[in-house]
Amino acid sequence: MSLHVAGLWRYPVKTLAGESLTSAEFTSEGIPGDRVIQVYGPEGVRTARRQYKLLGLHGTLDANGRALIDGVPWDSADALTAVQRAAGADAELAEYHGIDRFDILPLLVATDGAVAAFGRDVRRLRPNILIGGVVGMAERGWEGAELQIGDVIIGLDSLRARCPITTVDPDTITRDPEVLRDIGHRFGGRLALNARVLRPGYVRVGDPVMLTL
């Protein structure tokens, strides 16, 4: 396989739609600015697993690295109003940089072969990086492997167990429960790989990728 970086994404506001990147810094905590703002309710962190309309809002970073929600500062009244419409009147927003802001590990790596088999928009899987040039479901054998992209080394840990967020169409923000049932039936409930950065540096779309099993 001739592998390359086919896509990069960052999600400045956890559980909201993210932003596509052409290049990104990779550090020991993943991509800087990823999931630094979270939605909270009285029960704790509130996500699109239940409040799926949050996926209709977009988190981005401005030129100064400040998180925005649909183009306005995350801590503005307009941003809070939009989030409360999607997640309930008791929803709040807060900044948090602890490593446990990630559900499992700081990165999620998807492969184009698995996405093709999945047959739906890659955004449903919410990866940070998409590896292109992968034959079929080869990612199933990548647990414990390493990816080298220039100076960057990414350690692949385990296949990701998928959740109801995959059932939400990223454009229409409508749910189809059959998507998660299909992932369970055809892929054992797991698609893409939990990953961490073993050696930091910069990655660009189009960069060649070396796989070490």
N, C-alpha and C positions, 0 to 999 in steps of 0.2 A: 504493500500500500504506500502511495505517495501522499503523506498527510500534510495538512496546512490549517491555519486558523481561518475559519469561515465566518465567524461572528463573535462579537463581544458585547456584553450587557452589564449594566450596573443598575441597582435598585435603591436609590437614595432613601426612599421611604418604604420600610418593610411592608410587604403585602399589597402595595400599589403596583401598577404597571411601571416598568422601568424605562431606561433609555439605552438605545443602541450606540455603541462607540466604534471608532475606527482604530483607537489605540488606548492602552491603559497601563498604568503602573500596577505591578503585582508585588505585594508585601506579605509578611507573615500573617497578616490579618486580611488577606484577600485584596480586593480592589479598594483603595481609599474612597471613602464616601458611601460605601455600600451598606445599606440598611441602618444608617445612623439615626434616622427618625423612626419612631414606632407609634402605632395607634394603641391606645389603652382604653379599657373600660374598668368598671369596679372589680371585675374578675381577673384582671391582669392584661397581658398583651392580647389585642383583638385582631383577628386576621380574616382574610378573604375565604378561609375554609368555611366560615359561617356567614360573614358579611361580604358576600361575593361582589356586591356593587362597588367595593373599594377598588376592584380591578379596572373600573372605568375612569379612575383618576390616575394621573401620571406624575411620578416623582422624577425630578431631574436635579442637576447641580448647575448653578450659575457660574460665571467666569471667576468668581471669588471662592468657589467651592461651597457655597451656601445652598442648602436643599430648598427646592421649590415644589409646590404642588399645583399642577396645572398653570405653571408660570408665575405664581405669586409666592412670596416667602412662606415657608412652612409654619411659622409662628404668627402669621397674620390672621385677622378675623375672617377674611375670605376663605383662607385655607381650612380653618376649623369648621366653618359653615359647610363647606363641600364635604369634608370628612364626616360630619355629623349627619348629613343627608344620606350618606352611603352606609354608615355604621351605627347610627343611633344618636339620640340627643345627649347621651351621657358619655360619648366618645371624647377622648382628649388626645393631644399629641405631645410627645416629649422626645428630647434628644438623649441618646444613650450610645456609648462607644465600647461597652464591655464586649468581650469576645463571645459571650453567650447570647448576643443578639442574633447569631446564626443558629438555625434549627439544629444543624449537625456540625458541619465544617464550613470554613469561610468561602469555599468555591463549589460550584456545581458544573460539571463538564458533560456536555451532550455530544453526540456524534451524528453526522449526517445520515449514516446508514441506518441507525436506529430510528431517527426521526422519519425517514422515508418509510420504514416498516410501520411506524406508528400511524402515519398517513394523515397527520393533522399539523397545524401551525406549531412551530418550535416554541413560540412564546408561551404556550400552555405549560411547558416544562420548566420555564424560568431559569435557564442556564446562565452562567457567567461567560462561558466560552463554548463555542461550537467547533468541533474538529471536523474538517472536511476530508474527503477521500477515503472514508472508512467503508469497508465492504460489509454490507448487511449488518448483522447483530454482533460484530466482532467485539464490541464493548463488553459483552458478557464475560469475556476472558481477560479483562483488563484490571480486575481488582488486584491491588498490590503493585501495579506497574507504575512507571514514571514517564512523563512527557517532558521533553526538553524543547524549549522554544527560545532560540538565541541563548542568552545567559540564564533564562528562567527555567527552573525545574519544578514541575508540579507532580505531587504524589497522589495517585489515585487510590482511594481507600475502599469504597464499597458501593454497590449499586443502590440507588435511592428508591426507597419505598414512596410511592406516589399518593397524593391526597386529593380531596375534592376540588382543589384549585384547578386541576387539569380539566375539569368538566366545563369550565367557563370559556366561552368563545371570547378571545381578546378584542374583537372588534364590536360585536353586538352585545356583549356582556349578558348573554343568556346561558343557561345551564343545560347540559345534556348528561344525565347520570350514566348513560351507556358508555361514555368515554372511560370512566374509571373501571367499570365492569370489564371493558375490553382490555384495558391494561392488565387487570388481574388475570383474565383468561389467556391472553396471548403472551404476556411478558412476566407472569408471576408477580404482578403488582409493582415491578421495579423497572425504571428507565433512567438513564444517565447515571453519573458517578459522583459521589461525594469526594471532595479533593481538598488538598492543602498545598500551600506554596513552600517548597523545600529550599529554593534559592530565588531571591527576589530579582526584579528587573522590569523591563518594559516589553510589552507584547503588542503587536500590530496585526490587524486583519491582513491576511495574505502570507504571514510568516510561515516558513516551513516548520514542521513538527517531527521530532524523532521520538518513537515509542520504544521503551525498554521494558520488556516483560520479565 
